[in-house]
Amino acid sequence: MPLRALFADSFYWIALIFPRDAFHQAVVNHSAALSSAHVVTTDEVFAEFLNHFAGLGPYWRQKSAALVRDLRSDPQIEVLPQTR
């Protein structure tokens, strides 16, 4: 069976780590079922994600930056570079 490829946008990453997001629990539950999927995202998505947390204080800036660093080195996450 071929590996599923799924696109993750900023909505997904924000809801995944932010407990106050209205969709947090749904995304966490859905993520558990995606363990074997190949996830594709972009540099632009990460920029939106980081911008979302920029004004929420040092804790959230550090947490979101750490997640982006981790995702960039995860072999199941493909990050497409920004292009024109």
N, C-alpha and C positions, 0 to 999 in steps of 0.2 A: 504494500500500500504506500503511495507517495506521501511524503511529508506535507502537511498543510502549511501554507504561508498565509499569515494574517497581518494586516496593517494596523499598527497602533498609533493613534493620534494623541494630541495633548490631552483631550478629554479622558482617555484611558489612563495615561500615566498620572494625571492629577488625581483622579478618583482612586487609583490604586494606593497611593500613599497618604492621602489626606482624609482622615477619619470624619471630618466635618462636611465633606462633600456628600451631597444627596445620593449619589450613586456609588459611594464607597463600598458598601457591603455587596452589592450586586457585582461590581467589578472584581472584588476579591474572590467571590464565589466562582465567577466565570473564569478567572485566571487559573484556578486550581485545575480546571478541566482542560487547560491549554498547555499542559506541561510538555507535550510532545510536539507542539506546533513551532514552526519557524516564524519568528516575529520580525516584521520589517517596519522601520520607522525612518525618520529623516532628521538631518541637522536642524531644519526649520521647526519641526515638531519639538525638538529639545529646546530650542530658543523660546518658543511659546510657553513650554512647561516651566522653564527657569524664570521667565518674566512673570508668570503667575505667582510664584513664591517670592519674588524680589522684595515686595513691600510687606511681607508678613514677619519680618524680624530675622535675626541671625540663625535661630534654630531651623526654620524652614528653608532658609537660603542654603545652609550647610547640608541639610537632609536631601534637598532636591539635587544639589550639585554632586553629592556622594552617589545618589542613584544614577545620575547620568554617567559618571565615571564607571560605575559597576556595569551598567548596560552596554557601554562601549566595548568592554572586554568580554562580554558574555557571548560564547560561540553560537547561541541560539537566537541572538538578536543581530539583525543586519541593519546598520545605520547607513542610509544613502546620503552622500554628501550634498551640500547645497550647490545648486547649479542655476544657471539663468534660463 
